[in-house]
Amino acid sequence: MPGTEQTLIDLDARRMKAMTDGDVATLKAILADDLSYFHSSARVDTKKSLIEGMESGATSFDSIEPADVEARVYGSSGVVTGTARFRVSTQGRKLDFGVRFTDVWVQKDGDWRMVAWQSTKLPG
């Protein structure tokens, strides 16, 4: 299913762009209601808390630059992996760091939704 793998890679890039653009409407559309978002700091967000943090200005994703992104599809689920460079403003601090990530997508009612994100900081 090479087409589906590319669809997931494109959706993940769209999600990252929505995060940097503050595009809450897109995030509401492609994040699952039961999202578990595990930050590299070990902080955990739900769909609601992630979006609320962005809307309040508590967290601003200044840029996200993905690399080495790959996807695998298993029926109605998919796993996207890669690395990314994050520039984030949170609680008055500017952070710049790299991560290795895994996110999980599930097809629900014909649409793909991201249900989980897990990232680990890269050294340096």
N, C-alpha and C positions, 0 to 999 in steps of 0.2 A: 503494500500500500504506500508507495512513495508519495502519492498525492496527499494522503492524509497526514503523513509525517510533516510535509511542508506546510500544510494548513496549520498544524499545531505550532510550528516554529514561527509562522507569520502571526498567529494569534498571540503568542507570547511576546513578540516584538511590539505588537499593537498595545498589549497591556502595559509594557514598560514605558512606551511613549505616553500612554494615558496617565501614568503615574507622574512623569516629568512635566506633562502639560497641565496637570490638575484636572483632567477630564473625567470627572466623577460619573457622568452618564455612561461612558464606555466601560468604566470599571464595574458599575452596577450591572451592566449587561453581560460581562464575560466572567466575572467572579461568581462562584457558587455561593448560595446563601449560607452554606455550612463550611465555608473556607476556614482552613487552619493555616496561618501564615507565620512561620517560625523564622524570625530574624537571626542574623549571624551573631547578634548579641545575646541570644537565647530568649529575647522578648517574644511573646506570642500575641498575635492579633487575630481577630475575626474579620469577616468582611466589613461589618459595621464599625468596629473600632479602627480598622485601617483607614477607611474612608473618613470617619469623623476626625482622625488625627490630621489628615490632609486638609479637610475643610476648615478646621480651627487654626491651621498654621503651625500646630505643634511639630509636625514633620513635613518637610518639603524635599521632594526628590529632585535635586537640581539637575542631575544627569545620571543616566544608566546606560552603560555601553557594553552590550553582550558580545561574547566571542565563543568560538568553538561549540556552537549550539547544535545539538543533535536531538532527534525525537525517535521514539519507538512506540508503535501502536499495538495494543492487545485487545482486539475486539472493540468494545465501546469505551476503552480507557487508553490513555497515552501518557508517556513519561518524557519530559523534556529535561535535558541536562546541558550544562555549559559553565562558562565563567562570565563574570560581569564586573565592571568597575562602577562603583556607586559614589556619587557626590551628594551628600545628604545634609540638610540642616535640621537639627532636632534639638529642642529645648535650649535654643540659643547657641548651640555648638555646630561648627562645620566639620563634617567627617568626609574623608576620602579613603576608600578601601576597596580591595578586590575580594570577590567571593567565588566559590564553586557552588553551584546550585542544582537542585532537583525540584521540578514541579510536576504535579499530577493533574491531568485533565480527564474529564469524564463526559461522554456524550449523553445529554439528557434532552429528550423530546426533539432530537435532530440537531441540537446546538451543542457545541463544546463549551464547557465551563471549567475554570481552574478551581480545583478543590483543595490543593495543598502546595505549599512552597516551603522548602528547607534550604538554608544556605549556611555555609561555613566560611569564615574569613580565611583568605589566603595569607601566607606569611609575607611580611614586608609591607 
